[in-house]
Amino acid sequence: MISACLEIIGLGLSVTGTLLVMVACGLPMWKVSAFIEGNIVVAQNIWDGLWMSCVVQSTGQMQCKMHDSVLALNTDLQTARALTVISAVLGVQALMITIAGAQCTNCISKESIKAKVVNVGGVIYIISGLFVLVPLCWMANNIISDFYDPQVPYAKKREIGAALYIGWAASAMLLVGGVILCFSRPHDEKSSYPLKYVPPPTKSTSINGDYDKRNYV
């Protein structure tokens, strides 16, 4: 019962984390305009994402433009694209593997193999969380470095957007959910051996065909 509850909790956290990774990947708010010095009063706000850049006017109108060339992008942006997509794909694969080995399914009959399959799904979720954590931290480090760099103009300074916070939450859920799945069903080596039935000793007979007197004691 406890292992089933742990599986449900771990799978719920991991699936939620995978969905948040997809949301963070699609949102354009990885970098947002920094309102400092001469940019305190502006009529528009600039959002930079993995796939597009958006300009939001003070009137509420928003115009977005896809990035023209992949090769023209910065290294951190290209890496973030690749690792985020890989993380989402790994999350989907881990979901299918975990469901195949879950206690509520009959895809696999042997319990010991089902436990190993669930543990493998947990490991893949942990790898997925690490894959999305790397570009998030890299992007945040570049944003902070440019923000405090005096050579960068104020108009080009950016702040951490909402997509990064969503990604960090997704990474935490994937890591915690994967760890729970890894330890939800420990292997029991003793239960893998079949029980053997030992028949009771038969009564011995004497040479004359009579029962031995020791059987009556």
Protein Blocks (a to p, Z undefined) as FASTA:
>chain_A
ZZmmmmmmmmmmmmmmmmmmmmmmmpcclbccddehjlmpccbdcdddfkbccdddfkop
acddddfblklpcfklmmmmmmmmmmmmmmmmmmmmmmmmpmkbckbmblklmmmmmmmm
mmmmmmmmmmmmmmmmmmmmmmmmmmmpmkbcfklpccddfklmmmmmmmmmmmmmmmmm
mmmmccdfklmpccdddddddddddfkopacfklmZZ
